[in-house]
Each structure stands twice: as C-alpha cells, then as structure tokens.
Amino acid sequence: MTRIGVVGIPGAWSSERLADAIEKRTGYRRVFDVGELSLDLAAGKVWAGDEEVTALDGLIIKKIGKQYSPEHLERLELLRYVQEKGVPCFSRPERIARMIDRMACTVTLNLHDIPMPPTVITENVDAAVAAVERFGAAVFKPMFSTKARGMQIIEAGAGAREAVEQFQAAGHTVMYLQQKANLPGFDLGVAFLGGEYLATYARVAADGAWNTTFHSGGKYRNHDLEPEIVELARRAQAPFELEFTCVDVAETDDGPVVWEVSAFGCFHGLLDGCGIDAAERYVDYALGRIENA
C-alpha cells in the first residue's frame, strides 16, 4: 500500500476531498494538521502522534493553516525536513515558502517581466500617500493573507494620510499597495498541474463587492481563455515550479495583469466552474511521480 498523507486542515472540504481521492486509489487515508507534527532532530524523524511522517511514501501539501502568517514559514521548514529525509512533497515546501510571502511572490514575478498592476512597497508613509494620490485609489494588502482578508481600499483625498497611518499602525510596517484596477466584474484563475495547463475558471463578484473572492460572495463559472493569456499565466507560474497552482489574472483596460500565483490552487473553482475534480487529478499525478521515481 502506497501511503500518501495530506497536509491540510482536518474537516476542511479541500483537505478531506484530497484524502478521499487518495483512499480511493491506495486504501490509506490521513490528514495531518502541521500543528500536530513534532520534529525529533536527534532521531531524525517527524511524528504525528504515533505515526512517523518521515516513513510515508509522499505528502500532498494542501493547507498549512487557515490564514497565512510569518509563522507558516517555520511550518514549511519542518515539512522541508520531511522532504529532505526522502519523502516527496507536492509541492516542495521551499517552493511554497516563496508564495505565501506576498513580497517574495511579487518580486519574482516582476523580475520575470510578468505584467502586474502598478505596485508600491514601502515603509514610508509619505511615499505611500503619494502613490495613493497618483493612483487615485489603491488596494493595501497584508504581506501574508488569503482570499482578500485584511485588504483595504484607500482613496486619494483629505483622509488618505490618516487611512495610511492607520493601516501601518495595524501591524503592516512594510506597506504593499496596488493601483485599484477597473475590472469587468470578474477575474480569472488559470490552473496548472505539473506545469501543464489544466483549465480556467472565472470568479464573478457578488453585487456590491469590490473583490471577486468566494469568501466575499463571488461565484465560479467556466471561462474560455485566449491562448496569449494562457501563455502569460504559464510564464507567471513557471519560476515557482509548483506541482499544482492557479494564477490569478485580471483583464483590465490596459491589458491582462497577474495578481499573484497561488501556493495551493483552488479546488472549488475548478469543480464548480469547470467540472474538474482537481483532487483526483492531483492524486493521479502524485502517484505517477512516486511510482516512477
């Protein structure tokens, strides 16, 4: 029996769906919360209760917590230890680490000439206010966040400086802000498995919502994507070498831009929007990699 564990959130839909797909193929089923893992350096082993994680045949990393935080980089180091002890991880933890930090993801995209919305990253309030005035309106984003949590729109005008100061005082010493884009009511998730294009779903914003996330009431639908945008998304995800990912793309008045590359991808979007069971596809891919290693 091939034993592939899921690193995720026990009880969460996507984590359990992956575990179901693995059990269907192998007979083994286990969802590990990273918080339950213990690293014994003297023994050279990682444990979850009485089960040795470093003795598994593989791990699929779906979630390392409900919301990103700097502490998650430490969790990924623990998983990197598992990887280095010979357990293949999908995706490799050191690659995921470059994704959950918005700064690292953005810098990589820019250095590979991927078009993004005009972006300013600064600790200087004057520079941030000047950028807001230049953009007209800016979306301020935490360095560690998912599903638009903690994001805030600040508009140019008399209250801009106070709003910027309050955002920084809330714990965002380094401020990340992007010009607010004029969207057609939706943006896109372009999915890749093993670097190969899988499908595209659209996230359609709920009435009155400024963002399109499912968390804010957005809905998924299928979307036929132009080949040039598929190629843009392919170039965006390539430097990160993730096993499974979705590239967030928006079609703006100035052409397509990339918001970010997801560390884990979106199972809901592919299933609800495209009728694709990403969990089953991912498990088939992981089993193929393990069996051919």
N, C-alpha and C positions, 0 to 999 in steps of 0.2 A: 504493500500500500504506500503510495506517494503521499507524504504528509506536507501539505501547504497550509500555513496559517494565514489569517487575515489580521493585520494590524489596523484596528479601527475602533469604533465606539459600539460596545455591545448593546444590542437593541435598536441601533440606528438602521434605517432602511437600506442604505447602500452597502454598509458593512455586512449586514445579515444576508443580503442578496448575493454578495460575493461568496460568503461561507456556504450558502445553499448550493451555488454552482460548483464549488469545489467538492462538497459532499456527494453531489450527484455523479461527479466524474471519478472520485477516488475513495469515497467512503469515510474520509476524515473531515472533521469539522471543528474549528476553534477560532474564535475572535478574541484577539489579545488587545486589551487596553494597555498602552505603553506605560501608564502609571502603575501597573501591576508587575512590571518586569524588574528583576534585580540582577545586577552585574556583579559577579564574583571574580575579581581580577586574579586572585591567587589560583583559583581553579580554572580560569579561562573559559567560564561558562555564563550564560544568561538563562535565568529561570523565570517562569511564571507559575507560582505555586510549586507543585511537584513535577511540572513538565519542563524539560530542558529545551529552550527555544533554539539554542545553538546545535541541537541534534535534528532539527527539522530538515526537510528537503527544499523548502523555499518559503518565502513570505511575500504576500502582496500587501503593500502599504496603501491603505485607503484613506485613513484619517489618523492624525496624531493628537487630536483634541478638537473640541467644538469650535474654538476660535484661535487663530494664530497668535503667538506671543513669542518674545525672545527665549522663553524657557523651552520652547519647542525645538530650538537648535540643540539644546542639551539632550533632548529625547532622541533626536536624529543621530547624535554621536553614539548613543547606546546601540541604536539599530545599525550604525556603521560598523560597530564591533561585531555584531552578528554576521554582517556581510563579510567582513574580513576573516571570520572564522570558518568561512566556506559555505554559508547559507545564502543562495542567490535571493536578492531582494528586488522586487518590482514595484517602483523604480528604486535605483540605488539611492541610499539616504543622502550622500553628499551632493547628489544632483537635486534632490528635493530641497535641500537647505538653501540653494540659490534661488528658489522660487518663493518661499514663504516670506522672505525679506523683500519687500517691495522695491527697496533701493537697489539691491543686487540684481533683481529681475530687470528693472528699468535700465540700469547701466549696461547690462549685457545686450539688451535689445538695441539701445542706441549705438553701441559700438559695432553692431552688425547691420547698421543702416536700415533698421525697421522703422517705418513712419509711425509716430505716436502723436497724441495731442501736444501742443506746446506745454512744456513742463518746467517748473522751477522747484529746486530743492535747496532749502536754506534754513539756517538758524536765526537769520537776521530779520527782525520784524519790518524794518524799512524796506528791505528787498521784497518781502512777501506782499506788503501793501502796494508797492509799485507794480508788482506783477498783476495783482487784482485789478488795479486801475487800468493797466494795459490790456488785460483780457476782457474787462467788462464784468465778468463773473468767473469764479474759479471754484473747482471742487477740491477741497482739502481732504487728504486721505491719510489715515494712520499707516505707519510703516508695516504693521502686522494687523491684517484684518481680512475677513472674507465676507462675501455677499453684501458689500457696501456698508457693513456695520461700521459705525463711527465716522462715516464720511459726512462732510458738511459743505454746503454751498455758501460762499461769501461773495457778495456783490459789491461793485465799486460804489463809492459814495461816502457819506459822512460817517457811517457806522463801521466802515471797513477795518480801520485800525483796531478798534475795540474788539471786533469779532476775531481778528487775527491774534491779538494778545490773549484772548480767552481760549482760543484753540491751542495755542502753545502752552498756556498755563495748565491745561487739562492733561498734560503729560507728553505732548508732542514737541519735544525740544527741537528736533530736526523736522521742519515742515515740508510736506510734499504736496504740491498743488498743481493742478492741470486746468487749462482753459476749458470752461464748460462748453461741450460740443452741442451743436444743433442736430439732434438725431431724428430719424423718420419714425420714431415711436417704437423702435426695436433695435437690438444689436444681435450679434451672431456668436455662436460657439462652434468653432471648427475643430472637429475631433480627429485625433491621430492615434493609432495603435502600432507600436514598433516603428514609428516614423512614417507609416503609410496612412494616407488619407482615408478616413472612415465615413464621415457624414457631417452635415451642418444642420444645426437647429437654430431657430430664431427665438430670442427672448422678447416677448411683447409686453411693454409696460402696462401696468394697470392704470385706470383712469386717475389722473391727478398725481401719479408717482413720477418723480424725476429720474429714477433709475429703473432698470428692467429686471432686477433680480427676482427670483421666485420668493425670496424672503420678504420682498415688498409687494407681493401680489402679482408678479409677472407670470405669463403663461408661455408654454413652449409650442412651437409649430415647426414643421419641416421647412427647409429653405434650399432652393436650387441656387448654388453659388457659382459665380463666374470663375472660369479657370484661373484668371490672373489673381483673384483674391485667394483662391486655394493655394496658389504658389506663394503668395505673400505669407499666408499662415504657415506654410511648410517651412519657409525660411526663418520665421519667427521661432518656431519650436525646435528647430534643428540644433542650435548651440547647446540646449539643455539636455539633450539625449535622454528624454524621459520615455518610459515604456508606454504609458498611456497619458494623454493630456488633451485639453481643449484650449484653443487660442481664442481669446475674446477680441472680436473685430467689430468695428463700427463703420458704417458707411456715412461719411459726413459730406458737407458742401465742398470741402477741399480734397475729397477722395477718401479711400479706406485708411483707417488707422488701427493700430493694435493697442488695446488697453493693457493686456497682460497675458502671460501664459500660465495656465493653471497647474499647480503641483499635482493634482489628483484627478482632474477631469470631472465631468458631470454625467452620472448615470441617468438621472431623471430626465435631462434634456434629450438624450439620445432615445430613451424609451418612449417618453410622452410625445416628443416631436417627430421622431423618425421611425419608431417601431423597432429599434435595435436594442437587443439585450446586451449591453456592454459588459456586464458581469460574465456572461457565458463566453463572449469573445475573448475577454481578458484571461480567463482561466485556460482556455484552449491555447492561447499564446504562451502563457507561463509554463504550462505542461510541456509544450513543444520545446521551449528553451531548456527546461530541466532535462528532458529525455535525450536531447541532442548535445548536451554539454560534454 
